Amino acid sequence: MRFVLISLLFNVYWFSAAIGPPSLQWLMVAMLLAAIVYDRSVIRGVLVLAPLGLIGDSALLYWQWLEVGTGSLIMPSWLVLLWLGFCAFAWLMRELVLARPTWMITIIGSLGGASSYLAGERLGALSFPQPFWITGVVLLGAWAIYSVLFVTLMRGLQHKIEARMAATRGQQ
């Protein structure tokens, strides 16, 4: 039930970014803050995971695989917020993610991540300056890399959190 609820909320978050006007960014900020209130460790997860996505999408913008309407290479605030929210979602779902083999998460992440960009393109949130099918392959590859790195970082951070909790219990 938790997975379904958090997934539904993330879809509201995603649609707020993809089709919402800039005036809906307050909703994204409020939902991100709610995730932090729900689980304070979201802060750690976002701080560790989000730079990867922000750097990756900045590279996709720079190499002109993505265009975000302004023609600028600077990432718009809605895309920054989308990465922060996605990383919060991924962190909240870490038990489910980390219980699966990396290859499975990589396949699911590649297909899901690339599909979200394709949906965003169809909704007008971004465009693909390069041929559509080549861009799709690039996005699948980018999301395969993101997925492997996210799982690796999540495992490392989860291990540190568990070690810290064990040390705290041992001191009591």
C-alpha positions as CSV (number, residue, x, y, z in Angstrom):
1,M,0.0,0.0,0.0
2,R,2.9,2.4,0.9
3,F,4.4,1.8,-2.6
4,V,1.1,2.6,-4.4
5,L,0.5,5.7,-2.3
6,I,4.0,7.1,-2.8
7,S,4.0,6.2,-6.5
8,L,0.7,8.0,-7.0
9,L,2.0,11.1,-5.2
10,F,5.2,11.0,-7.3
11,N,3.0,10.9,-10.5
12,V,1.2,14.1,-9.3
13,Y,4.7,15.6,-8.7
14,W,5.9,14.5,-12.2
15,F,2.8,15.9,-13.9
16,S,3.2,19.2,-12.0
17,A,6.6,19.5,-13.6
18,A,5.7,18.2,-17.0
19,I,2.4,19.9,-17.7
20,G,2.1,22.4,-14.9
21,P,2.8,26.1,-15.3
22,P,5.7,27.6,-13.3
23,S,3.1,28.7,-10.8
24,L,2.7,25.0,-9.7
25,Q,6.3,24.7,-8.5
26,W,5.1,25.6,-5.0
27,L,3.2,22.3,-5.1
28,M,6.4,20.4,-6.0
29,V,8.3,22.2,-3.1
30,A,5.5,21.4,-0.7
31,M,5.5,17.7,-1.7
32,L,9.3,17.6,-1.4
33,L,9.1,19.1,2.1
34,A,6.3,16.6,3.0
35,A,8.6,13.7,1.9
36,I,11.3,15.1,4.2
37,V,8.9,15.4,7.1
38,Y,7.7,11.9,6.5
39,D,11.3,10.5,6.5
40,R,14.1,12.8,7.5
41,S,16.7,10.5,5.8
42,V,15.2,11.7,2.5
43,I,17.6,14.7,2.9
44,R,20.6,12.3,2.8
45,G,19.2,10.4,-0.1
46,V,18.5,13.5,-2.2
47,L,21.9,15.1,-1.4
48,V,23.7,11.9,-2.6
49,L,21.5,11.0,-5.6
50,A,20.3,14.3,-7.1
51,P,23.8,15.5,-8.2
52,L,24.1,12.5,-10.5
53,G,20.8,13.3,-12.3
54,L,21.5,17.0,-12.4
55,I,24.9,16.5,-13.9
56,G,23.6,13.8,-16.3
57,D,20.8,16.0,-17.6
58,S,23.1,19.0,-17.8
59,A,25.3,16.9,-20.1
60,L,22.3,15.9,-22.2
61,L,21.3,19.6,-22.5
62,Y,24.9,20.6,-23.3
63,W,25.3,17.9,-26.0
64,Q,21.8,18.9,-27.3
65,W,20.1,15.6,-26.7
66,L,17.4,17.5,-24.8
67,E,16.0,21.0,-25.2
68,V,13.9,22.6,-22.5
69,G,12.1,25.3,-24.4
70,T,14.3,28.2,-23.5
71,G,17.1,27.2,-25.9
72,S,19.3,27.7,-22.9
73,L,21.8,25.2,-21.6
74,I,20.8,26.1,-18.1
75,M,18.5,23.6,-16.4
76,P,15.1,25.1,-15.6
77,S,13.9,25.1,-12.0
78,W,11.1,22.6,-12.8
79,L,13.7,20.1,-14.0
80,V,15.8,20.6,-10.9
81,L,12.8,20.1,-8.7
82,L,11.8,17.0,-10.7
83,W,15.2,15.5,-10.0
84,L,15.0,16.3,-6.3
85,G,11.5,14.8,-6.2
86,F,12.6,11.7,-8.1
87,C,15.5,11.1,-5.8
88,A,13.2,11.5,-2.8
89,F,10.8,9.0,-4.3
90,A,13.7,6.6,-5.0
91,W,15.0,7.0,-1.5
92,L,11.5,6.3,0.0
93,M,11.3,3.2,-2.1
94,R,14.9,2.0,-1.3
95,E,13.8,-1.1,0.6
96,L,11.9,-2.3,-2.5
97,V,14.7,-1.2,-4.9
98,L,17.6,-2.7,-2.8
99,A,15.7,-6.0,-2.4
100,R,16.0,-6.5,-6.2
101,P,19.0,-7.5,-8.3
102,T,20.8,-4.6,-9.9
103,W,20.2,-5.9,-13.4
104,M,16.5,-5.9,-12.8
105,I,16.5,-2.3,-11.5
106,T,18.7,-1.3,-14.4
107,I,16.2,-2.7,-17.0
108,I,13.2,-1.1,-15.1
109,G,15.1,2.2,-14.6
110,S,16.2,2.4,-18.2
111,L,12.7,1.8,-19.6
112,G,10.9,3.9,-17.0
113,G,13.4,6.8,-17.1
114,A,13.6,7.0,-20.9
115,S,9.8,6.7,-21.1
116,S,9.3,9.6,-18.8
117,Y,11.4,11.8,-21.1
118,L,9.4,10.5,-24.1
119,A,6.2,11.4,-22.3
120,G,7.6,14.8,-21.3
121,E,8.4,15.4,-25.0
122,R,4.8,14.4,-26.0
123,L,3.4,16.8,-23.4
124,G,5.6,19.6,-24.6
125,A,7.8,19.9,-21.5
126,L,11.0,19.3,-23.5
127,S,12.0,18.5,-27.0
128,F,14.6,16.3,-28.8
129,P,16.8,18.2,-31.2
130,Q,18.4,15.0,-32.5
131,P,16.5,12.2,-34.3
132,F,13.8,10.6,-32.1
133,W,15.0,7.0,-32.2
134,I,18.6,7.9,-31.6
135,T,17.6,10.1,-28.7
136,G,15.6,7.2,-27.3
137,V,18.7,5.0,-27.4
138,V,20.8,7.7,-25.7
139,L,18.1,8.1,-23.0
140,L,18.0,4.3,-22.4
141,G,21.8,4.3,-22.0
142,A,21.8,7.3,-19.7
143,W,19.1,5.7,-17.5
144,A,21.0,2.4,-17.4
145,I,23.9,4.3,-16.1
146,Y,21.8,6.4,-13.7
147,S,20.1,3.2,-12.4
148,V,23.3,1.3,-11.7
149,L,24.9,4.3,-10.0
150,F,21.7,5.1,-8.0
151,V,21.5,1.5,-6.7
152,T,25.2,1.5,-5.8
153,L,24.9,4.9,-4.0
154,M,21.7,3.8,-2.2
155,R,23.4,0.6,-1.0
156,G,26.4,2.5,0.3
157,L,24.3,5.2,2.0
158,Q,21.9,2.6,3.5
159,H,24.9,0.6,4.8
160,K,26.3,3.7,6.5
161,I,22.9,4.5,8.1
162,E,22.6,1.0,9.4
163,A,26.1,1.0,10.7
164,R,25.5,4.3,12.5
165,M,22.3,3.0,14.0
166,A,24.0,-0.2,15.1
167,A,26.8,1.8,16.7
168,T,24.3,4.0,18.5
169,R,22.4,0.9,19.8
170,G,25.8,-0.5,21.0
171,Q,26.5,2.6,23.0
172,Q,23.3,2.5,24.9
